Amino acid sequence: MRRLSLTAVAVVLLLPAVSRAGEADAGSWMSLSLQHKFSPRLNVTLRGEWETCDMFSRIGTWYVRAIGRYKVLPWLSAELTADSFNTYIRADDAFRHSFRIHTGALASWEKGQFKFTLLEREYFYIVADRAISYRTFLLSHARIAWNIPKSRFSLYMAGYWFNRPELFQRRLSAGVSCRVTDSVGLSLYYLNKLSPLSGEITNIAGLSCSVKL
């Protein structure tokens, strides 16, 4: 089983290199999440993420996100999220700041070693550049994970769909997660991002760390 886990890690590492040839762009995402459970129903997470683009040569986005999640039913949670987001705009050669508020619902089901989750999140955000504008869009996120028996590793695949009037975006990812300790987890993944209207494809190598306080 350890050999299978190491093979999965190698595949995730190699995917960005294999798929980069002939594609538009490649980058990396790195994140750190701190989570505290106030009660069996309520937990709060603070997340910071740093993203590069242009073949790993430029900072594309960085943000801080606060997530409050409340378990309504054993399989259903409601959430409220706030972001402070900074995105690099090539045309202006500058970062654009936006503040975003999200409401969402997260459903999850478990069967044996498999876990399936579905997140539906509505975005409302304010863009502060030359003029202030208000926009909304919907994110759908489906994820299936396999907890490898008798190990600290799990494999997962996920799909993201962003639906906005001026932009539709699809993201597909595959990765491996590891429970380093009971309170610390690491995830290594590959993500392929496609914007059909512009035809732009981005290949991303990602690393995330989560800590339960």
Disulfide bonds with the S-S distance in Angstrom:
none
